[in-house]
Amino acid sequence: MRLSGRTAVVTGAGRGIGLAIAEAYVREGANVVIVDRDLEVANDAAERLGERAFAVRADISVNEDVETIVRETIGRFGTVDILVNNAGVGATTLFLESSREEFERVVRINLTGTFLVAQAFARIMAAKGYGRIINIASLSGQKGGVGRSAYGASKAGVELLTKVMAVELAESGINVNNIAPGPILTEVSKVMHTVETRDAYHRLVPQRRYGEPSEIADAAVFLASDDAAYITGHTLNVDGGFLAAGLMFPFDPKASKRLGQISE
Ligand SMILES: NC(=O)c1ccc[n+]([C@@H]2O[C@H](COP(=O)([O-])OP(=O)(O)OC[C@H]3O[C@@H](n4cnc5c(N)ncnc54)[C@H](O)[C@@H]3O)[C@@H](O)[C@H]2O)c1
């Protein structure tokens, strides 16, 4: 029960990674506000998680909706301790084929939405001198993956926003960190990832597999807990080694030839 008595808001918690985080937080003793723009999945999730969970329909990129999240959270639980900015949308479009509309839509949700919700709750946390904010970034914000111009730029923005928030909010007792997932098996990755994408990940990720949503939730519990009190402005990659990986090949020192030994 590492989060006993805490109140957490998790955006995009109707399914996928956000739902796994909400489940883990309830298991660890927290009250959880499940925010999603899809009311049906939010209600289903809250019902499944029991009386310490509460659903709010809201689009994180709309100012009035953000006000609704704050009002409903305070109305129901009276305070907030933890915010997880998880809601986001994916996009895979080649750079030359990307439209301004799609680029702005992805940035508006992933980056501007994160900014809006974080600012609204950070004001409340600053007034009480305690808070934990966890932003869900992505490996696509750290590496130049094919088709990830809008998505990658939005997630790189989230990482930098996190650092500025961590610096400015440190004296108010608020820790701000990122979790950057590698490929995670969720409904969206099952639909969006082609066979080629999956094969590329299996080749490039040292652990040769997708992660599970629960593995992101484990990191989110840690960063929200007292064990992470001195961690702020950090990006915790949960990626099976994807970022660390350089050349990967089966190396046999006896059988391998040097370039100079190859005649031709
Ligand atoms: N799945 C992966 O491989 C992966 C990898 C790296 C990062 N991420 C990030 O993790 C987060 C969750 O991803 P997921 O795979 O669980 O996605 P998902 O699509 O399965 O779930 C996202 C949830 O967010 C909600 N949502 C989307 N836009 C919203 C908005 N504007 N306002 C409120 N709710 C909104 C959706 O309705 C959905 O319930 C995203 O930020 C994503 O970019 C995912």
The ligand as a Tripos MOL2 file, in Angstrom:
@<TRIPOS>MOLECULE
LIG
   44    48     1     0     0
SMALL
NO_CHARGES

@<TRIPOS>ATOM
      1 N1          1.4300    1.7400  -26.6600 N.am      1 LIG1
      2 C1          2.6790    2.0810  -26.8880 C.2       1 LIG1
      3 O1          3.4460    1.3430  -27.5170 O.2       1 LIG1
      4 C2          3.2140    3.4130  -26.3710 C.ar      1 LIG1
      5 C3          4.5870    3.6610  -26.4840 C.ar      1 LIG1
      6 C4          5.1000    4.8620  -26.0250 C.ar      1 LIG1
      7 C5          4.2570    5.8110  -25.4590 C.ar      1 LIG1
      8 N2          2.9190    5.5670  -25.3690 N.ar      1 LIG1
      9 C6          2.0820    6.6050  -24.7860 C.3       1 LIG1
     10 O2          1.3570    6.0760  -23.7040 O.3       1 LIG1
     11 C7          0.0960    6.7250  -23.5870 C.3       1 LIG1
     12 C8         -1.0270    5.7050  -23.5840 C.3       1 LIG1
     13 O3         -0.9260    4.9170  -24.7460 O.3       1 LIG1
     14 P1         -1.8670    3.6350  -25.0010 P.3       1 LIG1
     15 O4         -1.1170    2.7510  -25.9080 O.co2     1 LIG1
     16 O5         -2.3650    3.1100  -23.7080 O.co2     1 LIG1
     17 O6         -3.0410    4.3310  -25.8460 O.3       1 LIG1
     18 P2         -4.5980    3.9400  -25.9830 P.3       1 LIG1
     19 O7         -5.0590    4.5780  -27.2490 O.co2     1 LIG1
     20 O8         -4.7990    2.4710  -25.8030 O.co2     1 LIG1
     21 O9         -5.2590    4.6990  -24.7560 O.3       1 LIG1
     22 C9         -5.2690    6.0960  -24.7140 C.3       1 LIG1
     23 C10        -6.5170    6.5610  -23.9870 C.3       1 LIG1
     24 O10        -6.4570    7.9970  -23.9720 O.3       1 LIG1
     25 C11        -7.7100    8.5300  -24.3520 C.3       1 LIG1
     26 N3         -7.4970    9.8280  -24.9860 N.ar      1 LIG1
     27 C12        -6.9330   10.0780  -26.1900 C.ar      1 LIG1
     28 N4         -6.9440   11.3900  -26.4430 N.ar      1 LIG1
     29 C13        -7.5290   11.9940  -25.3760 C.ar      1 LIG1
     30 C14        -7.8320   13.3370  -25.0490 C.ar      1 LIG1
     31 N5         -7.5700   14.3230  -25.8930 N.pl3     1 LIG1
     32 N6         -8.4290   13.5880  -23.8550 N.ar      1 LIG1
     33 C15        -8.7200   12.5890  -22.9940 C.ar      1 LIG1
     34 N7         -8.4780   11.2900  -23.2600 N.ar      1 LIG1
     35 C16        -7.8800   11.0000  -24.4410 C.ar      1 LIG1
     36 C17        -8.3100    7.5120  -25.3100 C.3       1 LIG1
     37 O11        -9.7320    7.6170  -25.3600 O.3       1 LIG1
     38 C18        -7.8230    6.1860  -24.6970 C.3       1 LIG1
     39 O12        -8.7500    5.6670  -23.7740 O.3       1 LIG1
     40 C19         0.0250    7.7190  -24.7490 C.3       1 LIG1
     41 O13         0.4270    9.0060  -24.3260 O.3       1 LIG1
     42 C20         1.0230    7.1450  -25.7260 C.3       1 LIG1
     43 O14         1.5560    8.1250  -26.5960 O.3       1 LIG1
     44 C21         2.3740    4.3890  -25.8120 C.ar      1 LIG1
@<TRIPOS>BOND
     1     1     2 1
     2     2     3 2
     3     2     4 1
     4     4     5 ar
     5     4    44 ar
     6     5     6 ar
     7     6     7 ar
     8     7     8 ar
     9     8     9 1
    10     8    44 ar
    11     9    10 1
    12     9    42 1
    13    10    11 1
    14    11    12 1
    15    11    40 1
    16    12    13 1
    17    13    14 1
    18    14    15 2
    19    14    16 1
    20    14    17 1
    21    17    18 1
    22    18    19 2
    23    18    20 1
    24    18    21 1
    25    21    22 1
    26    22    23 1
    27    23    24 1
    28    23    38 1
    29    24    25 1
    30    25    26 1
    31    25    36 1
    32    26    27 ar
    33    26    35 ar
    34    27    28 ar
    35    28    29 ar
    36    29    30 ar
    37    29    35 ar
    38    30    31 1
    39    30    32 ar
    40    32    33 ar
    41    33    34 ar
    42    34    35 ar
    43    36    37 1
    44    36    38 1
    45    38    39 1
    46    40    41 1
    47    40    42 1
    48    42    43 1
@<TRIPOS>SUBSTRUCTURE
     1 LIG1         1 GROUP 0 **** ****
